[in-house]
Amino acid sequence: MHEILSELNKTTGITGSMVVGNDGIVIAANLQENVEDDTIGALAASITANIHKSLERLQSSPLTHVTIEADDAKLFFSDAGLGILVVTAEKEVNIGLIRLEIKHAISRLKTSS
């Protein structure tokens, strides 16, 4: 799993990645030193759980991907089967490339578990 995250982090614009359980517990992380993985894990679990509940109320399809854009960075939360794949990225990234690499990483995570 750490190898998959390390490969993902080689993508231009990605600053870190991690896999978090749906309960917010960090399963594996490869983040920059100044990033608190426990805080991001809890945030990812909370946000995805709330969106999932809202989608259920709307009788919509299940949550697969959330993108959060902040002033200085982007966060990507994706359902990885075993939990949530969280990717941190620079503000000005190629979102299409990031999503493609996330999709590839999720595929690898699912076959490795």
N, C-alpha and C positions, 0 to 999 in steps of 0.2 A: 504494500500500500504506500509506503514511504517513497518507493521508487517511482510510482505513478505520479505522486504529488510533485516530486522533484522534476520529472520530465515535463509536467504541466507548467511548472514555474519557469521553464526555459522559454516559454512563449513570450514574445515581445509585448510589454505592457503589464504582464502579470507580476504582482509583487509578492504573492503568497497564496497558499491553498491549504485547506484542511478538510477532514471528514468529521462530522459531528453526528452523534446519535440524535434521534428525534426528541430525546429528553434534555439535550443541550450539552451532554458530556462529550468531551473531545476524544475521538477515537485515534486520530493521527493528525499531525500538523507539521507544516513546513512554511512558517511565516517569518517575517522580518522580526528581529529581536525586540523592537519597540512596540510590537503589537501583542495585546493581551488575548491569548487564544481562548481562555475561559469566558471572557466577556463577549467575544464575537460568537462563540458557540452558543451561549445563552440567548444572545440577540437573534441568531439565525433560527433557533428552535422556536422562540416566541413569535417571531414574525411569520414563519411558515405555518405554524399551528393556527394562528389567527386568520391567515389568508385561506388555509384549508377549510376552516369552519365556515368562513364567509362563502366560499365556493360551493360547499355542501348546501347551504341555505338557498343559494341561487340555482341549485340543481345543475351546476356546471361541471365540466370535466375536472379530474383531479389536478392539483398543483404539480407542475413540472419544473418551473423556472421563475425566479424573481430577480429583477435587477434593481439595485438602488444606486442612484446617482447623487453624490455629495459634491460640495465645492471643490474638494481636492482628490477625490478617489471614486471608484465604483466598486460595488459589492455584488457578487453573483451568488445566489443560492439555488441549488438544483437538487432535485430528488435523485439520490444515487442508489435507491433500493435499500441498502443497509443503513442509510442515514441521509444526511444532507452534505453535499459537496459545496464548500464555501470557497470562493475565489476572490481575492482582493486584487484590484488593478489600478493603474494610473488613471487620472481623469480623462486624458485624451488617448483612448485605445480604440482599436478596430473591434467593435462589438461583435461583428460577424465572425471574425477569426477567433475571438475568445469563446463564443458559443460553440463553434465547431470543435475547438480543443476540449472544451468541457464535455461535449457529447462523446468524444473519443475517450476521454479519461473515465467517464461513467461506464462506458462499455467495458473498458479494461478492469475497473473496480468490480463490476458484476461478475466477470469471468474469473477473477482471482479469489473471490470469497467463497 
